[in-house]
Amino acid sequence: MLLKDKVTIITGAASLRGIGWATAKRFADEGARVALLDIDAAGAERAAKEIGAQHRGYGCDVRNEQACRDAVQAVLRDFGQVDVLVNNAGVSQAHRLLDSSQDDWDLVMDVSARGAFNMSRSVVPHMRERRSGAIVNIGSVAAQRGGGILGGPHYAAAKGASQTLAKSMARELAPDGIRANAIAPGLVDTDLLIGKLDDAGKGRVAESTPLGRVAVPLDIANACLFLASDLSAFVTGIVLDVNGGLHIH
Ligand SMILES: NC(=O)c1ccc[n+]([C@@H]2O[C@H](COP(=O)([O-])OP(=O)(O)OC[C@H]3O[C@@H](n4cnc5c(N)ncnc54)[C@H](O)[C@@H]3O)[C@@H](O)[C@H]2O)c1
């Protein structure tokens, strides 16, 4: 049991087909007690129930600082501690530069970057007191390759911000016993793809991926498990590529 009795907050975890929920389930299987946060409060509660009675769902719009503080306080009231934070909430848009509006920029940046900032600032005082904690930000291969299939420039920039935020938190918080890392997934088969990529498109991505397929949410959940648990006790400030070998060629 790699996360026995560890309390984990995962944002953007309401979709049963998403990375957040797969991570919640994987962590629960390793003994964690999981708080699933999402802008869709009812969905988060349903998603938690699906995993088991000891897990809980909370409504939280990560763009809103007070909402993040309130959600973390509610988790502390219900569970007594927070050991792990996974900043997973994200919105993707494929709009090109000149087709993106101010509102597009605000939405995409605010959920991925400001959201990770708000949530981290809400849990760090508590982690600092306990001199222990692990934070994982979900970035994207889009940050490394300049967008592409699922994301326009604003999405790539938001994911770059999330990855760099992890790195700078790692530097600042290491003396407090808090580790911070990021994951850069390649294409993952979730609802984020709906309306952006059909089966033929997924097939083309799979063909150009050395391991010959697109990722499933569990691929990312397993990487999260590594970075959240003591398996990675001496790892901080990294961006872990989970992309089937996309960078080989
Ligand atoms: N699917 C991919 O190919 C892929 C690749 C690289 C990175 N990612 C990233 O992985 C993360 C999870 O995405 P997914 O593919 O599971 O998609 P998803 O759409 O299933 O999950 C995103 C979740 O975030 C929630 N959310 C949106 N706005 C929110 C807000 N303001 N506050 C709280 N929650 C909010 C949504 O309700 C949803 O449940 C995202 O950050 C995404 O950018 C996905």
The ligand as a Tripos MOL2 file, in Angstrom:
@<TRIPOS>MOLECULE
LIG
   44    48     1     0     0
SMALL
NO_CHARGES

@<TRIPOS>ATOM
      1 N1         -6.5090   14.3320  -22.4440 N.am      1 LIG1
      2 C1         -5.3130   14.6840  -22.8890 C.2       1 LIG1
      3 O1         -4.9080   14.3320  -24.0060 O.2       1 LIG1
      4 C2         -4.3890   15.5110  -22.0190 C.ar      1 LIG1
      5 C3         -3.0480   15.6230  -22.3950 C.ar      1 LIG1
      6 C4         -2.1780   16.3620  -21.6140 C.ar      1 LIG1
      7 C5         -2.6700   16.9800  -20.4730 C.ar      1 LIG1
      8 N2         -3.9920   16.8740  -20.1210 N.ar      1 LIG1
      9 C6         -4.4390   17.5500  -18.9190 C.3       1 LIG1
     10 O2         -4.9330   16.6080  -17.9960 O.3       1 LIG1
     11 C7         -5.8660   17.2460  -17.1160 C.3       1 LIG1
     12 C8         -7.1320   16.3970  -17.0340 C.3       1 LIG1
     13 O3         -7.7740   16.4070  -18.2860 O.3       1 LIG1
     14 P1         -8.6740   15.2200  -18.8440 P.3       1 LIG1
     15 O4         -8.1170   14.8390  -20.1520 O.co2     1 LIG1
     16 O5         -8.8800   14.1750  -17.8060 O.co2     1 LIG1
     17 O6        -10.0270   16.0190  -19.1800 O.3       1 LIG1
     18 P2        -11.4150   16.1670  -18.4440 P.3       1 LIG1
     19 O7        -12.1470   17.2100  -19.1980 O.co2     1 LIG1
     20 O8        -12.0460   14.8220  -18.2790 O.co2     1 LIG1
     21 O9        -11.0360   16.7000  -16.9910 O.3       1 LIG1
     22 C9        -10.9330   18.0350  -16.6510 C.3       1 LIG1
     23 C10       -11.7690   18.2750  -15.3980 C.3       1 LIG1
     24 O10       -11.5080   19.5970  -14.9230 O.3       1 LIG1
     25 C11       -12.7440   20.1270  -14.4680 C.3       1 LIG1
     26 N3        -12.6810   21.5960  -14.4410 N.ar      1 LIG1
     27 C12       -12.7550   22.4620  -15.4860 C.ar      1 LIG1
     28 N4        -12.7050   23.7180  -15.0470 N.ar      1 LIG1
     29 C13       -12.5670   23.6700  -13.7040 C.ar      1 LIG1
     30 C14       -12.4530   24.6490  -12.6830 C.ar      1 LIG1
     31 N5        -12.4770   25.9630  -12.9780 N.pl3     1 LIG1
     32 N6        -12.3260   24.2430  -11.4050 N.ar      1 LIG1
     33 C15       -12.3200   22.9240  -11.0960 C.ar      1 LIG1
     34 N7        -12.4310   21.9480  -12.0250 N.ar      1 LIG1
     35 C16       -12.5480   22.3210  -13.3070 C.ar      1 LIG1
     36 C17       -13.7670   19.6130  -15.4630 C.3       1 LIG1
     37 O11       -15.1030   19.7000  -14.9330 O.3       1 LIG1
     38 C18       -13.2790   18.1940  -15.6730 C.3       1 LIG1
     39 O12       -13.8930   17.2860  -14.7500 O.3       1 LIG1
     40 C19        -6.0980   18.6430  -17.6710 C.3       1 LIG1
     41 O13        -5.2930   19.5570  -16.9570 O.3       1 LIG1
     42 C20        -5.5810   18.5270  -19.1060 C.3       1 LIG1
     43 O14        -5.1590   19.7660  -19.6070 O.3       1 LIG1
     44 C21        -4.8570   16.1330  -20.8550 C.ar      1 LIG1
@<TRIPOS>BOND
     1     1     2 1
     2     2     3 2
     3     2     4 1
     4     4     5 ar
     5     4    44 ar
     6     5     6 ar
     7     6     7 ar
     8     7     8 ar
     9     8     9 1
    10     8    44 ar
    11     9    10 1
    12     9    42 1
    13    10    11 1
    14    11    12 1
    15    11    40 1
    16    12    13 1
    17    13    14 1
    18    14    15 2
    19    14    16 1
    20    14    17 1
    21    17    18 1
    22    18    19 2
    23    18    20 1
    24    18    21 1
    25    21    22 1
    26    22    23 1
    27    23    24 1
    28    23    38 1
    29    24    25 1
    30    25    26 1
    31    25    36 1
    32    26    27 ar
    33    26    35 ar
    34    27    28 ar
    35    28    29 ar
    36    29    30 ar
    37    29    35 ar
    38    30    31 1
    39    30    32 ar
    40    32    33 ar
    41    33    34 ar
    42    34    35 ar
    43    36    37 1
    44    36    38 1
    45    38    39 1
    46    40    41 1
    47    40    42 1
    48    42    43 1
@<TRIPOS>SUBSTRUCTURE
     1 LIG1         1 GROUP 0 **** ****
